[in-house]
Amino acid sequence: MPPPLHIDLEAVAQSPQSTPTHQLDGHAAPIPPTSPTKSVHLQTRPMRSSTASSYRPSRRGQPWQPGQEPGIDTSAPQHSHPSFTGLVPVLHEECEITVVDFSQEEMQMHRLDNRSLVLFMAEPRPDWAACRWISVNGLSWDVIKLLGNDKGLHRLAIEDLMNTKNRTKADWYSDHTYLVLPLQKLIHFHSDSYSDSDCSDIEKTQFSSSRSMKNKNKRKERGQFFKSLLPRSMSSKQSSMNPPRPLDTSADTHDPAKGFITASIASLNKAPVSHVRTLQRYHGGPNEERIQFMEKHSALASKNLGVGVEQVSVFLTSDNSVISFFESSAEDIETPIIARLSTRETILRRSCDASMLLQGIIDAIIDLAIPVTTAYQDAIGELELDVLTEAELKHTTSLYVLTSEISQFKSNISPIVNLVNALRDHKSEPISTPGLSGRPGKLHSSGVTISQTTQTYLGDVEDHCILITQGLDQMRRAADNMIDLIFNTHSASQNESMKQLTLVTILFLPLTFLTGYFGMNFVRFDGVLKHSDSFFWIIAIPLAFVTCLYLMRDVFGRYVVKTIQRRGITRSRKARGEEHYKRKRR
């Protein structure tokens, strides 16, 4: 029996071009070359394994590989190990960083960028600053690495921060807590040629765009009708020359390479224009055609509106600090919170509590979702009027897209209730933190606490989430009921048409029979020779009456039974009313 084969994998990994060896009787010997059959087999294996590269998870700044090291270590060198080659994040963006230090007596705010943040973090935190908030607008690896090393952020939290499509959750570590949740807001589409001053005309656009959109749809339907008359070759050539646009109402707003669009928040006047992702693009997946179709037929597209979605990551540290990362909507959250911090009488300023600041961020995110719910209520109200006045099958497409958007919107809101409950139920308990070097772990007491005031005010955030989800459930049920109403209306209309056709068929059935009978070519036909045409009607009318009476006997029977029942009910009500009147007079 030959001895077992031992291959030095480390030598093979360090020198891929070297000849692999095996240990035989304590001596290293080169592995003999494989046969032609085996070499062909080894050449086909990469073709089978490359199927995983066709559909990869979308991650910003870091390529994805199956089985790679979990987490991203901000303190590790860039090329510390050959297996990490290509896995180091390369994400870079010019970030807008706001640092707010405040206490009950004083408040200072600093506006920084990527370079000035390095100098600012090198300075010690002031002694008077009871709480610090670092808000980062944009994701850049140099900023994430600097803050991660300064606060000792966990590598798994850094990885979730870089991956912008996580589930809503709260992860508790030894000296900090990581929260991730989606931010949803109502946005107004803009072209790249628009300026910021165009945002002040939102109200005018909302009222005029719906009317122009209806006229445009009518012209489009007429164009599609005439286009259908053309030969297939001409229509396909014309469609290839003019590809469809993602949104008719927002020209040049999409950036397919990055999956973002140019838009501004619709609930604020003179809102800045930024790059955001729509609700369809956040949940759409790799199918770009489906995303464009859903955006084009969105319930809010006729008003030049949409729903922007982005991921928000928040760190709550044990030194009473909060670090928040936004993709593009930091100003929407910073503006109301900084206004509250600027006033000494506010609860947020007097408490000097980082967990209370965290509650303010979550509350502002939920408040941005309220205008989206109102916009969907308006859209479903217009669809309801159209369905009740003129139910058409084309309305089912709009209702399906609406229910799909409502489901996606609700799927982002509902988990926030669990997140709020996790924060309210948290208690500072010992947490085991095993070392990465293989040494036994130690029990550390979690320094992150949620104050009683924060737990009380988190209940208000939970109420807002529940109210939004209940409203979305009601709108979805209304949309489903309207779809059922459309199909029931069309079914009743078809049944009524079939009923009318059946009555006409029953009426003309005996007439058709007699016409065929009198139209036969007999040699001798006394009925025709000795009588005029009135003889036909003398026979046809009684026969038609008897035939209709026989075939519709069930209809007449049900009518007679219903008439008798109604008369009996009317007599009973009349007798009961007279008896009640007599009792009243006594």
Secondary structure by P-SEA (a helix, b strand, c coil): cccbbbbaaaaaaaccccbbbbbccccccccccccaaaaaaaaaccccccccccccccccccccccccccbbbccccccccccccccccccccccbbbbbbbcccbbbbbbbcaaaaaaaaaccccccccbbbbbbccccaaaaaaaaaaacccaaaaaaaacccccccccccccbbbbbbbbbbbbbbbccccccccccaaaaaaaaaaaaaaaaaaaaaaaaaaaaaccaaaaaaaaaaccccccccccccccccccbbbbccccccbbbbbbbbccccccccccaaaaaaaaaacccccccbbbbbbbbbbbbcccbbbbbbbcccaaaaaaaaaaaaacccccccccccaaaaaaaaaaaaaaaaaaaaaaaaaaaaaaaaaaaacccaaaaaaaaaaaaaaaaaaaaccaaaaaaaaaaaccccbbbbbbccccbbbbbcccccccaaaaaaaaaaaaaaaaaaaaaaaaaaaaaaaaaaaaaaaaaaaaaaaaaaaaaaaaaaaaaaaaaaaaccccccaaaaaccaaaaaaaaaaaaaaaaaaaaaaaaaaaaaaaaaaaaaaaaaaaaaaaaaaaaac
